[in-house]
Amino acid sequence: MMMKRGGRAFMAERHGAGMRVRGMTTLDRAAFKRDVVIPALKVNSDIINKVVKSIKGVLLKRPGITRVREDPEDESRRFLLLDPHRISPNCSLSESEQQILKSFNISPEIVKYNLELTYDHFKVEEILQAVLPKGQEVPTAFSRVGHIAHLNLRDHQLPYKHIIGQVIIDKNSGITCAVNKTNTIENAYRNFQMEVLAGDEANMITKVKENHLVYEFDFSKVYWNPRLSTEHMRIINLLKPGDLLFDVFAGVGPFAVPAAKKGCVVFANDLNPESYKWLQRNCKLNKVDKKVKVFNMDGRDFLEGPVKEELENQLSLKERKCSLHIVMNLPAMAVEFLGIFRHLLDGEPSSADLPTVHCYSFSKHDNPVQDVQDRVETCLGTSLEGLCSVELVRNVAPNKEMMCITFSLPAKVLYKPLSSLAGADNPQEPVSKRLRSSEESPEEKMNLMV
């Protein structure tokens, strides 16, 4: 299980043939106990600290193990435990390390030290490598959401899911619950089904810090992804104090709260009543509730209602100092909402400073940048060549990228043509109206973020 490279002569087990934990499905911590023999040096106690600093690169480093041990046969000396991985096959130190020992008048002779190892002394990957069948991938990566560890286990790991969850809890300070996502996000509220693997399943309300701000929410009922922290800040850095931000799919506030904290005025919306509740809570927690107007609406209704009304107000001003930004972070389907902007407003713009849209999307295309731009142009009914930028946010899965396209809404898209306002026949109904039918909202019928 461990320590199989250099220094093999010192790694013989004193009792038995080793831990019999392979295939274990219920965690038995006592089964990990073993006695081993490892390399050590004998060093005078009065210089032990100096020696430790001088050869720390070859000293044993394991959880819970003190590498300086008393010598029961000589009170004036100490055993200094060495890392078997850093000892040569012939069980000797390097020339440079021997020279260091010589400067302290210490014999470079390596002696044997009997050491008891327990469950507490092994690392996560060592324990799981010993438990899972040989050759199987060991799940050591997870997303930390406050006190909750969020894992995405593969099918072959599921028989060992409870051990995996418990080991993650045992070996990570502050984590008291481990959960596994059991499906993709398949509902309008953007929360996924989860199974508690180990720990306190009654407490799903957690608190996290992101970019110096605090967020609190029920992880079982809302969407939160700590891997998007950098992307949240990238967008916030594009804003200036006084700007106006419309957050169409706001969640619990990772865009809305820092934007308001920066001095922006924010209209934040989410369809999920739980997200709406925690969004309000997070605005108050971070003392920005006076700068954020919170809505609990379908994204389409939000765009055609409060957003349209405020855009009309802002774009009618002859002198407007603030910039307008619209964030649409619903990558599984946000592009489909862009058709709502086609001929959303009457009249003509009073300035060339029209709203900037930041729209997220998934792509499985070989050229995801072009793929996203093509789909956006189709929804808007116009070319954005040279007028947009597309950023890679993160790799979601093999051959699946999360992208963000940023562009200024063209006036010919946002405003109705004069012929339409004059009452001329318009054989093609605007896309935003054609998509408004008796069928359910796209938010209610498509898989959302993963």
C-alpha positions in Angstrom: 0.0 0.0 0.0 2.8 2.4 0.8 6.5 2.9 0.9 7.5 0.4 -1.7 10.3 2.2 -3.4 13.8 2.9 -1.9 14.6 1.6 1.6 12.7 -1.7 1.1 14.9 -3.4 3.6 13.5 -1.2 6.3 9.8 -1.7 5.3 9.2 -5.3 6.3 6.0 -5.7 8.3 6.5 -7.1 11.7 3.1 -8.9 11.9 1.2 -10.7 9.2 1.1 -10.2 5.5 -0.4 -6.7 5.7 -3.8 -5.0 5.8 -6.6 -7.1 4.6 -8.9 -4.2 3.5 -9.3 -4.8 -0.2 -13.0 -4.8 -1.1 -14.1 -3.4 2.2 -17.5 -1.7 1.9 -18.0 -0.7 5.6 -15.2 1.3 7.0 -13.2 -0.6 9.7 -10.5 1.8 10.9 -8.9 -0.9 13.1 -8.1 -3.0 10.0 -5.6 -0.4 8.9 -3.3 -0.9 11.9 0.1 -2.3 11.0 3.6 -2.5 12.4 6.5 -1.6 10.1 10.2 -1.1 10.3 11.5 2.2 8.9 14.9 3.9 8.6 16.1 6.2 11.3 19.2 8.1 12.6 20.4 8.4 16.1 21.1 12.0 17.0 22.1 13.8 20.3 19.1 15.6 21.7 20.9 18.9 22.2 21.4 19.3 18.4 18.2 17.6 17.2 16.5 20.9 16.0 19.5 22.0 14.0 19.7 18.6 12.3 16.0 18.5 11.5 16.3 21.9 9.7 19.4 20.7 7.8 18.1 17.4 6.4 14.3 18.1 6.5 14.1 16.9 2.8 14.7 13.3 3.8 12.6 13.2 7.0 9.4 11.2 7.3 6.3 13.2 6.6 3.1 11.4 7.5 -0.2 12.6 9.1 -0.1 12.4 12.8 3.4 11.0 13.1 6.1 12.7 15.2 9.4 12.2 13.4 11.6 12.8 16.5 11.3 9.9 19.0 12.9 9.2 22.3 15.5 6.4 22.6 14.4 4.3 25.6 17.9 3.1 26.0 19.6 6.5 26.0 17.9 9.6 27.3 20.6 11.9 25.7 19.7 10.7 22.2 16.8 10.7 19.9 15.6 8.7 16.9 15.1 10.9 13.8 12.7 9.0 11.4 13.5 9.1 7.7 11.4 8.8 4.6 12.0 5.4 3.0 11.1 6.9 -0.4 14.2 9.1 -0.1 16.6 6.5 0.9 18.8 4.8 -1.8 18.2 1.1 -2.6 21.3 0.2 -0.6 19.8 2.1 2.4 22.1 5.0 2.6 21.8 8.8 2.4 23.2 10.9 -0.4 26.7 12.3 -0.3 25.5 15.8 0.5 23.4 14.6 3.4 26.2 12.6 4.7 28.4 15.7 4.6 25.8 17.5 6.7 25.7 14.8 9.3 29.5 14.8 9.4 29.5 18.5 10.2 27.4 17.7 13.3 29.7 14.7 14.2 26.7 12.3 13.6 27.2 8.8 12.2 25.5 8.4 8.9 24.6 4.8 9.8 20.9 4.1 9.3 19.2 2.0 12.0 15.9 0.3 12.1 12.9 1.8 14.0 9.7 -0.1 14.7 6.7 2.1 14.0 3.0 1.4 14.5 0.8 2.8 11.7 -2.9 3.3 12.2 -5.8 4.6 10.1 -4.9 8.2 11.3 -1.5 8.0 9.6 -2.6 7.2 6.1 -3.6 9.7 3.4 -6.9 9.6 1.6 -5.5 8.2 -1.6 -3.6 5.5 0.3 -6.7 4.3 2.1 -8.8 4.2 -1.0 -6.1 2.6 -3.1 -6.0 -0.2 -0.5 -9.8 -0.6 -0.5 -10.8 -0.3 -4.1 -10.0 -3.1 -6.6 -6.5 -2.8 -8.0 -6.2 -0.6 -11.1 -9.4 1.4 -10.4 -9.4 5.2 -10.3 -9.3 6.5 -6.8 -11.7 9.5 -6.1 -9.8 12.0 -4.2 -11.1 15.2 -5.9 -14.2 16.9 -4.7 -15.8 20.3 -4.6 -15.9 21.9 -1.1 -19.1 23.8 -0.4 -18.7 25.0 3.2 -18.8 22.0 5.4 -20.0 19.8 2.5 -17.9 17.7 0.2 -19.5 17.3 -3.2 -18.3 14.3 -5.2 -19.2 13.0 -8.7 -18.5 9.3 -8.3 -18.2 6.9 -11.3 -20.2 3.7 -11.5 -17.4 1.4 -10.5 -16.8 3.5 -7.3 -20.5 3.3 -6.1 -20.1 0.0 -4.2 -17.5 1.8 -2.0 -19.4 5.1 -1.8 -20.0 5.2 1.9 -16.3 4.4 2.7 -15.2 7.1 0.2 -17.5 9.6 1.9 -16.4 8.8 5.4 -12.7 8.9 4.5 -13.1 12.3 2.9 -14.8 13.5 6.1 -12.1 12.0 8.3 -9.2 13.4 6.4 -10.4 17.0 5.7 -10.8 19.3 8.6 -14.1 21.2 8.8 -16.0 18.8 6.4 -18.9 17.1 8.2 -20.9 15.8 5.3 -20.1 14.1 1.9 -22.7 13.9 -0.9 -22.7 12.4 -4.4 -24.6 13.9 -7.3 -27.0 11.3 -8.6 -28.2 12.9 -11.8 -27.7 15.9 -14.0 -29.7 19.1 -13.3 -33.1 18.3 -14.8 -35.5 20.8 -13.4 -36.2 24.5 -13.7 -34.8 25.3 -10.3 -31.2 24.3 -11.2 -30.6 22.0 -8.2 -29.6 18.4 -8.6 -30.6 15.2 -6.8 -27.9 14.1 -4.3 -27.2 11.2 -2.0 -25.6 11.7 1.4 -22.7 9.3 1.5 -21.6 10.0 5.1 -21.9 12.5 7.9 -24.7 14.9 8.9 -27.5 14.6 6.3 -29.8 16.8 8.3 -27.7 20.0 7.8 -27.6 21.0 4.1 -27.5 24.7 5.0 -24.0 25.8 4.5 -21.9 29.0 4.3 -19.1 29.7 1.9 -16.7 32.6 1.1 -16.0 33.6 -2.4 -13.9 36.6 -3.4 -14.1 38.0 0.2 -17.9 37.8 0.3 -20.1 35.4 2.3 -23.0 33.3 0.8 -25.4 31.1 2.8 -27.8 28.6 1.2 -29.3 25.2 1.3 -27.1 23.2 -1.0 -29.8 20.6 -1.6 -32.2 23.1 -3.0 -30.1 25.7 -5.0 -27.2 25.7 -7.5 -23.7 26.6 -6.4 -20.4 25.8 -8.2 -17.2 26.8 -6.5 -15.3 26.3 -9.8 -16.9 29.5 -11.2 -15.3 31.8 -8.7 -12.7 33.1 -11.2 -15.4 33.7 -13.8 -17.6 35.6 -11.4 -14.7 38.0 -10.7 -13.8 38.3 -14.4 -17.2 39.7 -15.1 -17.3 41.9 -12.0 -13.9 43.4 -13.1 -15.6 44.6 -16.3 -18.1 46.7 -14.3 -17.6 50.2 -13.0 -19.2 51.7 -9.9 -22.6 53.2 -10.9 -23.2 50.7 -13.7 -26.5 48.8 -14.0 -26.4 45.0 -14.0 -29.4 42.8 -15.0 -28.7 39.3 -13.7 -31.3 37.1 -15.4 -30.5 33.8 -13.7 -29.0 35.1 -10.5 -29.0 32.0 -8.3 -28.0 32.9 -4.7 -26.1 36.0 -5.9 -22.5 35.2 -7.1 -22.7 38.0 -9.7 -25.3 40.2 -8.1 -23.8 40.6 -4.7 -20.2 41.5 -5.7 -21.5 43.8 -8.4 -23.6 45.7 -5.8 -20.6 45.7 -3.4 -18.7 47.4 -6.2 -21.3 50.2 -6.3 -23.5 49.0 -9.2 -27.2 49.0 -9.2 -28.5 45.4 -9.7 -31.7 43.8 -10.9 -31.4 40.1 -9.9 -33.8 37.4 -10.8 -34.2 33.7 -10.3 -37.1 31.3 -10.9 -36.3 29.0 -8.0 -38.1 30.3 -4.8 -35.2 28.9 -2.7 -32.6 30.8 -4.7 -34.8 33.9 -4.4 -34.9 33.5 -0.6 -31.2 32.9 -0.2 -30.4 35.7 -2.7 -32.2 38.1 -0.4 -30.4 36.6 2.5 -27.0 37.1 0.9 -27.7 40.6 -0.1 -28.4 41.4 3.6 -25.4 39.4 4.8 -23.1 41.5 2.6 -25.0 44.7 3.3 -26.0 45.4 -0.3 -29.8 44.9 -0.1 -30.4 48.5 -0.8 -28.6 48.3 -4.1 -30.2 45.0 -5.4 -33.8 44.7 -6.6 -34.7 41.0 -6.3 -37.2 39.2 -8.5 -38.7 35.7 -8.5 -39.8 35.3 -12.1 -39.4 33.2 -15.2 -36.3 34.6 -17.0 -38.4 35.4 -20.1 -40.9 37.4 -18.0 -38.1 39.2 -16.2 -36.6 40.3 -19.6 -39.9 41.3 -21.1 -41.0 43.1 -17.9 -38.6 44.7 -15.4 -35.6 44.6 -17.8 -37.5 46.1 -20.7 -39.0 48.8 -18.5 -35.6 49.9 -17.1 -33.9 49.7 -20.5 -36.6 52.1 -21.8 -35.9 54.5 -19.0 -32.1 54.3 -19.3 -31.9 54.4 -23.0 -34.2 57.4 -23.3 -31.8 59.6 -21.2 -29.8 62.1 -23.3 -27.0 62.0 -20.8 -26.4 58.6 -19.2 -23.1 58.0 -17.4 -23.6 54.4 -16.4 -23.1 51.3 -18.7 -25.7 48.6 -18.9 -24.8 44.9 -18.5 -26.9 41.8 -18.8 -25.6 38.5 -17.4 -27.3 35.3 -18.6 -25.6 32.4 -16.7 -27.7 29.5 -17.7 -25.4 27.7 -20.1 -27.6 24.9 -21.1 -30.2 27.2 -22.7 -29.4 30.9 -22.2 -28.7 31.4 -25.9 -32.4 30.5 -26.6 -33.5 33.6 -24.5 -31.6 36.0 -26.8 -34.4 36.0 -29.3 -36.4 38.0 -26.7 -34.2 41.0 -27.5 -35.3 41.2 -31.1 -37.4 44.3 -31.4 -37.9 44.5 -27.7 -38.0 48.3 -27.6 -39.8 51.0 -29.5 -38.3 54.2 -30.9 -34.6 54.9 -31.5 -31.6 54.8 -29.3 -30.5 58.2 -27.9 -26.9 57.0 -27.7 -24.6 54.3 -29.2 -23.9 52.9 -25.7 -26.3 50.0 -25.8 -26.5 47.1 -23.3 -23.6 44.6 -23.1 -24.7 41.0 -22.9 -22.6 38.2 -21.2 -24.3 35.0 -22.3 -23.1 31.5 -21.2 -23.3 28.3 -23.2 -22.1 24.8 -23.4 -20.5 23.5 -26.6 -19.4 20.0 -27.7 -18.2 21.4 -31.1 -14.6 21.0 -32.3 -14.5 24.8 -32.6 -16.6 25.9 -29.5 -15.8 29.6 -30.1 -17.3 29.6 -33.6 -20.1 27.3 -32.5 -21.3 29.6 -29.8 -21.1 32.7 -32.0 -23.0 31.0 -34.8 -25.9 30.0 -32.5 -26.1 33.5 -30.9 -26.1 35.1 -34.4 -29.0 32.8 -35.4 -31.0 33.8 -32.4 -30.4 37.5 -32.8 -30.8 37.4 -36.6 -27.6 39.3 -37.3 -23.9 38.9 -37.6 -21.6 39.6 -34.7 -18.4 39.2 -36.7 -15.8 41.5 -35.1 -18.4 42.7 -32.6 -18.1 40.0 -29.9 -15.6 38.0 -27.8 -15.9 34.4 -26.7 -14.1 33.2 -23.6 -13.5 29.6 -22.4 -14.8 29.4 -18.9 -14.0 25.8 -18.0 -14.0 22.3 -19.3 -17.2 20.6 -17.9 -16.6 17.1 -19.2 -14.6 15.4 -22.0 -15.5 17.3 -25.2 -17.8 19.7 -23.4 -16.8 23.3 -22.8 -18.5 26.1 -20.9 -18.2 29.3 -22.9 -19.1 33.0 -22.4 -19.9 35.3 -25.3 -19.9 39.0 -24.7 -21.3 41.5 -27.2 -23.1 44.8 -27.4 -26.7 44.5 -28.5 -27.0 45.9 -32.0 -29.6 48.7 -32.3 -31.2 47.0 -35.3 -31.8 43.9 -33.1 -33.0 45.8 -29.9 -35.3 48.3 -31.6 -38.3 47.7 -33.8 -37.9 48.9 -37.4 -39.7 52.2 -38.2 -41.8 50.4 -40.8 -43.2 48.2 -38.0 -44.0 51.2 -35.8 -45.8 52.9 -38.8 -48.2 49.9 -39.0 -46.6 48.2 -42.1 -47.3 44.5 -42.5 -44.8 42.4 -40.7 -45.2 38.9 -42.0 -42.7 37.4 -39.5 -43.6 37.6 -35.9 -40.7 38.5 -33.6 -38.8 35.5 -32.3 -39.6 36.5 -28.7 -43.3 36.3 -29.5 -43.1 33.1 -31.5 -41.4 31.3 -28.6 -44.2 32.4 -26.2 -46.6 29.6 -26.6 -48.8 27.6 -24.4 -46.0 25.0 -24.0 -43.9 25.1 -20.9 -40.9 27.5 -20.6 -37.6 26.2 -21.8 -36.4 26.6 -18.2 -38.8 23.9 -17.3 -38.0 21.3 -19.9 -34.3 21.2 -20.4 -31.3 20.0 -18.5 -29.6 22.9 -17.0 -26.1 23.4 -15.6 -24.0 20.4 -14.5 
